[in-house]
Amino acid sequence: MAWTERDIPDLTGRTAVVTGANGGLGLQTALALAGAGAHVVLAARDGAKTAAAEARIRVGSPSASLEVVPLDLGDLSSVAATARSVLDRHERVDLLVNNAGVMAMPRRTTVDGFEEQFGVNHLGHWALTAHLLPALLRATAARVVTVTSTARHRAGRLDPTDVHLERERGYGAWSAYARSKMANLHFGLGLQQRFAAVGVRAASLVAHPGLTNTDLQARAVREGGAGRVGAFFEVMTARSGMSPFEGARPQLRAATDPRAHGGELYAPRYGSHGPAVRRPILRRWGLQEQIDVLWQVSERETGIQLNVALSHPLP
């Protein structure tokens, strides 16, 4: 039988942090985790939208244990403040779902001067994960799930000498998005390598939602960076995309299925549609080199080291 949110085990006593939890896949993920008994930290940028999301969750789960923290992944100071808030209130974090993101935006930079899509989709999550690492490693068997996209298959290699695409004559919003989503994959796999090297029980997994009808497509069109491709995808997802309820299942399975293991990718069975299943990792040629380059670039750009050995608490 197909895996659904009804297969999520009891999460009572677990703390989960979900980025972008105020809409789309993030909201559905928070709904399911809270419904299974987890204390869910809703980490998102738009305060009013997050308050509405909290109210919606409480309609279905009146006794849900929820907490709201502001998070702007495009501002490393905001990321640090969010992490401090979580660490001040929670000794351990059992689940971190790196879900939030932007797609096909016009050329913009973050507060810290990063190309926006790479900065928000990857570097912001890199920083948040690094800051929360001590709490993740204090959990019995924490999981970090990072959300990628099939758009990664269109990505070129990350150029460490032009991380923010400043030498490009014309900015390609879709190619920049694809590059950020490939970074999400490499980050998830690289983090699992580092967990395994130190011998901790924490696990890092990757998920992608397939073709899911969320506000992501509509926003890409509204913001003006997606072009005709964006308009096409907006219509296609509205007509044939899965609902956010269905689209969240791969990341929920990666986060909660006792049979899931670090380094695995969960996605719809048929690529863009279908039940959430484990899928193979493709494009393995040069994979280790790309993971290593991503680590070097991420530490250099953010000034934040993500070192599992240094963050692992002494027994």
Steps between C-alpha positions, in 0.01 A plus 500: 500500500611856431659693786288786636506734797298236687820297513686765701589351838419668830723808527406601852798658673677580171586854390479582130610819322340561160612790281236666283235346723241768428386373160513228237713198574633648823155550644392148406819363656438694821136384508599135473783519754285686752219252444742219588583666831821690423572847635532692174697821459351698211794693355397745229542858380146638469366543854135550409501198271669292769238600758229391255681169447519444875126563530430258216704224665312549826167455323595143413711436811373721786759357739791543257826613656616788281756777512559784254840650427574757228748385237635684198732263316625792294659661804767311696441715808134394497603137460733530800227666708254225411750234601571676830128511575465127434814409697392714796172309527600149395793287609453276201344512154381165364390607151610783275316534170681743270194565286477873421616643171448732208477411131593679179533843655636800305865576570520616860739477790442414863581730791847344506558552127436141385318418176151463642404147398830344605501719810149417618463142380843378604718741698223599740425136574871425529530767770186387685610136502847595620362712784257226608754219470576470875128457576458253215790292629358496852188325368493120508478466122432835334408537136571787266293502181590741221256561217631497144327496159519317169619835365842398634544281193540820295774639722857560395794464735543753777783735403685595821641808326156634407265380770262795465494505119653844479684422176190385314386739227139396532356358817318172451236478771425135430863392474574680828208317661623167366846571642353573844298179494808298405672663797214374720566143382875526549452657842273218616740233377808677631347546844425128518864424413612714792251343739623155399867596529455605863277204579198692630146367467373815330396454137474736205253425220375677189148526361325655203125555467452446129251721318303655785255787476625752756548876490859447384405499131258791530754709689765434237262642240396795719860596569582510130802271480342182369409611147290282271630185663361617832161582351488153343586327827248707692220383272626141492531468877155656551349245263696184573730557798464314826355680798739628771348229722632235258818685407618518862506123537856442370651739756275366774604144421867599496453670837301231680506155338696267733617308192656806335876545524746783464612581149171394341278701265121486528279616216183412308521157341446634149725803525238772507205302640429198710551362848807592703776244448877472522659596169856447372760776508593578139791696350762338724792581270707766673256503791762502776691784339181707477412433863849605608484819291160585650640460852797725427283765333235495773749541783683775313190699405317478833803493728323217683669164543281193494714249686323203653805384696536836674127523573463145632451512878738298712355174637 
